[in-house]
Amino acid sequence: MPYLEFIYLIKNSAGIITDSGGITEEATVLKVPCITLRNTTERPETVTMGSNILAGTKPENMIEYIKDMVNGKWKKGGIPELWDGKTAERIIEKISNDIKYN
């Protein structure tokens, strides 16, 4: 599925169930509830700050989380500080400053 169409689906979802680390990032930015069927994640900020919850690898662990999702009792997630879409600008600024002073 093309990326923009996939993002549209995420943005317009009541929630997401996934085992993907990458999708948890999109869910966090779009503030969509996300249940991740894993015990760990490379994106811990999606759990600590975002809209993601790690449910483990047993499908039965999802039941209570799905109930919360459907009943609007999901945690209020935020977007991590530097997830503002300006990473490229910061990289260019850093490279430019390093070139000027070296």
C-alpha positions as CSV (number, residue, x, y, z in Angstrom):
1,M,0.0,0.0,0.0
2,P,1.4,3.4,-0.8
3,Y,2.6,5.4,2.2
4,L,0.1,8.3,2.0
5,E,-2.8,6.0,1.7
6,F,-1.5,4.0,4.7
7,I,-1.2,7.2,6.8
8,Y,-4.7,8.1,5.8
9,L,-5.9,4.7,7.2
10,I,-4.0,5.2,10.4
11,K,-5.2,8.7,10.9
12,N,-8.8,7.7,10.4
13,S,-8.6,4.6,12.6
14,A,-10.2,4.1,16.0
15,G,-7.0,2.3,16.9
16,I,-4.2,0.1,15.6
17,I,-3.0,-3.4,16.5
18,T,0.5,-4.1,15.2
19,D,3.7,-5.9,15.8
20,S,5.7,-3.2,13.9
21,G,7.9,-0.7,15.5
22,G,7.6,1.8,12.7
23,I,3.8,1.9,12.8
24,T,3.9,2.9,16.4
25,E,5.7,6.1,15.4
26,E,3.0,7.1,13.0
27,A,0.3,6.3,15.6
28,T,2.1,8.4,18.2
29,V,2.4,11.4,15.8
30,L,-1.2,11.1,14.8
31,K,-2.4,10.4,18.4
32,V,-4.1,7.2,17.5
33,P,-4.3,4.4,20.1
34,C,-1.9,1.6,19.3
35,I,-1.5,-1.9,20.8
36,T,1.8,-3.5,20.0
37,L,2.0,-7.2,20.2
38,R,5.6,-7.4,21.4
39,N,7.4,-7.5,24.7
40,T,9.9,-4.8,23.8
41,T,10.2,-1.9,21.3
42,E,13.0,0.1,19.7
43,R,10.7,3.1,20.1
44,P,10.2,3.3,23.9
45,E,9.0,6.9,23.6
46,T,5.9,5.7,21.8
47,V,5.0,3.9,25.1
48,T,6.3,6.5,27.6
49,M,5.0,9.6,25.8
50,G,2.9,8.4,22.9
51,S,-0.3,6.5,22.3
52,N,1.3,3.0,22.2
53,I,1.0,0.2,24.8
54,L,3.1,-3.0,24.7
55,A,0.7,-6.0,25.1
56,G,3.2,-8.8,24.9
57,T,3.0,-11.7,22.5
58,K,-0.1,-13.4,23.8
59,P,-3.2,-12.3,21.9
60,E,-5.4,-12.7,25.0
61,N,-3.5,-9.8,26.5
62,M,-5.2,-7.5,24.0
63,I,-8.7,-7.9,25.3
64,E,-8.6,-5.3,28.1
65,Y,-6.7,-2.9,25.9
66,I,-9.2,-3.2,23.1
67,K,-12.0,-2.6,25.5
68,D,-10.3,0.6,26.7
69,M,-9.7,1.7,23.1
70,V,-13.3,1.1,22.0
71,N,-14.7,2.8,25.2
72,G,-12.5,5.9,24.8
73,K,-10.5,5.2,27.9
74,W,-7.1,5.2,26.2
75,K,-4.2,7.1,27.6
76,K,-3.6,10.6,26.3
77,G,-0.4,10.5,24.4
78,G,1.9,13.3,23.3
79,I,4.4,13.8,20.6
80,P,8.1,13.6,21.7
81,E,9.9,16.9,21.6
82,L,12.0,16.5,18.5
83,W,9.3,14.7,16.4
84,D,8.3,18.0,14.8
85,G,9.1,17.2,11.2
86,K,12.2,19.5,11.3
87,T,14.9,16.9,11.5
88,A,16.3,17.7,8.1
89,E,16.6,21.4,8.9
90,R,18.5,20.6,12.2
91,I,20.9,18.3,10.3
92,I,21.6,20.9,7.7
93,E,22.1,23.6,10.3
94,K,24.5,21.3,12.2
95,I,26.5,20.4,9.1
96,S,26.6,24.0,8.0
97,N,27.9,25.1,11.4
98,D,30.5,22.4,11.5
99,I,31.8,23.4,8.0
100,K,32.0,27.1,9.0
101,Y,34.0,26.4,12.1
102,N,36.4,23.7,10.8
